[in-house]
């Protein structure tokens, strides 16, 4: 396999992983906010201690998932950035669809 073909393949793989983890992280963040609101509402409504304890446990588990996906996303974006840097050295990849997509994902991750 030529080096350009290998770079295109890596761009596609790393882009897909980074994109999936960006989406997953966003969903876990939203879930955490929703669960926290629900927990706060339960406190305001004077819910039973058992219900509050379970709601708090769900918030903590969701926070752990946010942390986990953030770490994995950081690694995936770093690997994608390395591949994009290598791909920039190849002029034939400048207009490649996978290269453009990878750069867009890096920009999205930077936000």
N, C-alpha and C positions, 0 to 999 in steps of 0.2 A: 504494500500500500504506500502510495506516495505521501510525502510529508504534508502536502496541501490537503489531500483527502483525509489524512489522519487529523489535521487541525479542524477541518469542517466537521468531522464526526465528533471530536471533543467539544467543539462549540455547541453543537446540537445537544449533546448529553448534559454538559454543564449548565447550559441555558435552561433546559427542562427542569433540572434539579433545583436550580436557584429560583425559577419561576414558581414551582410547586411549593417550595418552602416559604417564599414571600406570601403566597396566598394562605397557606396553612397558618403562618404566624399571625396574619391579619384576622383570620377566623378565631383563633384562640384568644387574641386580644379582645375581640368583640364579645366572645363568650364570657370572658372574665369580667368585663364591664357589666354585662347583663346579670351575671350571678351576684356580683357585688351589689347592684341595685336591688335585686330580689332580697338579698340578705339584709340590707339596710331597711327595706320596707317591712320585713318580718320583725326587725327590732322595733320599729316605730309602731307596728300593730300589736306588739306585746306577745309574740309567738312563744310557744313552749321552748324550754331550754334544749330539749332533744332536737327539735326542728332547727333551732339556731345553730347548734353544734354541727349538724349535718350540712347545713347551708354554708357554714364557714369552711368545712372540710372540702366541699366542692370548689369554693373560691381558691383555696390553697392548692388543690390539685390542678386547677386550670392555670394558676400562676406558674406552677412547675412546668407545665407544658409550654407556656409562653417562653420561659427561660430556655428550655430544651430546644425549641424550634429556633429561637434567636441564635443560640450557639451553632446549631447545624446550618442555619442560613448564613451566618458569618463565614463559616468554613467554605460553604458552597460558592458564595459570592467571591471569596478570595481566590478559589481555584478557577472560577470563571474569569476573573480579572487577569490571572496569569496566562490563561489560554488566549484571551483577547489581545494581550500585549504581544504574544508570539504571532498572532494572526495579523496584527498591524504591520509587521515586518514583511508580510507577503502582499505585494501590490495587487495581485490577482484576486484577493479576497475582499478588497475595499468595498465592492458593491454587492458582495454575496449576501443572500437573504439571512443565512444563519449568523453571519457576522453582525449585520445591522440589528437583528433581533437580540443578540447577546449584548450589544452596547446599550440598547433600550432597557434591557433588564438591569444592567449595571446602574443606569441612571435612576430607574425606579427604586432600586435598593438603596441608593444614596439618599433618597428622600426620607 
